[in-house]
Amino acid sequence: MTFPIQNLTVLAMLLLGLPELAADPPVTFFRGATFDLIGLPPSPAEVEAFLKDTSPNAFATVVDRLLASPQYGERWGRHWMDLVRYADTAGENSDYPVPQVYRYRN
């Protein structure tokens, strides 16, 4: 299994006179995608199912499944909330308990 970024990397290495490295096994890309998208390692059952899938779009199927999972939203929602500086209070002297905040946080 190769990806366009690998071809670009190999070309850059060859232009720099560096030796080409051996290709990583497909399970390495699977584990990397799982860590990147949901922040957790794949379960042994997920790894086994991926390795048994011999279709040419096995990796795309995994990525689609990960993007559709609630864990993806949980992982990346936290980053977006930090980006917009979301907080449960107004800050400084106007802090007061917000009884319904659990609806947004949980």
N, C-alpha and C positions, 0 to 999 in steps of 0.2 A: 504494500500500500504506500503510495507516494502522494505528496501534496505539493502544490505549486511553490510554496515557501521553501520546501526542501530543494527543489530544482534551483531556485535562486541562491540558496545557501551554498550548494555544491558548486555552482558557477563562480561565486565569489571566492570560494576556497581555492578553486583551480587557478583563477586569475592571480591569486596571491601566492601561488606555488605551494599551497598546503596539500597534504595527501587527503584523498577522499575517505571519509569515515564509513564504517559499516552501517547499514540501515538499522534503525530500531525496530523491534518486533511490533506488530500492530497493537498488542496489549499495552505497550508504553503510551501510545497515543490515546487509547481508551482511558487509562488511568489519569493521564494528564488532563483530558477533557473533563473527567468527573471531578477532579480536584478544582479545576478552574471554574467550572460552572456551578457546582453546588457546595464546594468546600469540604467534601468528604471523600474518602476512598471508596471505590466500588466494593460491593460485597463479593465473596467468593462465588456465589451463584450468578451474579451479574457478569463476572469475568468469564465464567464457564460458558454462559449463554452467548457472550460476544465471540468467544473463540470457536464455538460450534456454528455460528452464522457464517456461511461461506458466500453469501451474496455480495456483489460488488458495492452495494450501498449500505453495508453493515455499520460503518462508522457514522454515516449520515443519519441512519435510524437511531443510533445511540444519542447523537447530538440533539436530534428532534425530541427524543424522550426526555433528555435532561432539561432542555429549554421549556418543556411543558410541565415540568415537575414543580410542586410548591416550594421545594428547597431552593430552586433557582431564584424565585422571587424573594424568598427570605434572605438569601445571601446578598443579592444585589440591591434589594430595597434598603437595606441598612446603609449601604454606601451612598445611595441617592439621598436618604434622609440626612446623612452627615453633610453632603454637598450643599443642600439647601438650608443647613443649620437648623434643622427641626429640633424643637425642645418641647417638653411637656409643660413648661412654665413660661411666664412672660419675662422673668428675670428681675433682678434687683428688688426694689420695695414692693413691686406689685405681684410677688409670688403668692399664690394661694392654691390650695388643693383643688385639683380638677377631678371630680368624682367619676366621670365617664371616660377618663383617659385610657383605661384598660381596653376599650373597644378598638383603639388605634394601635396599641402596643402589642396585644396578644393575638 
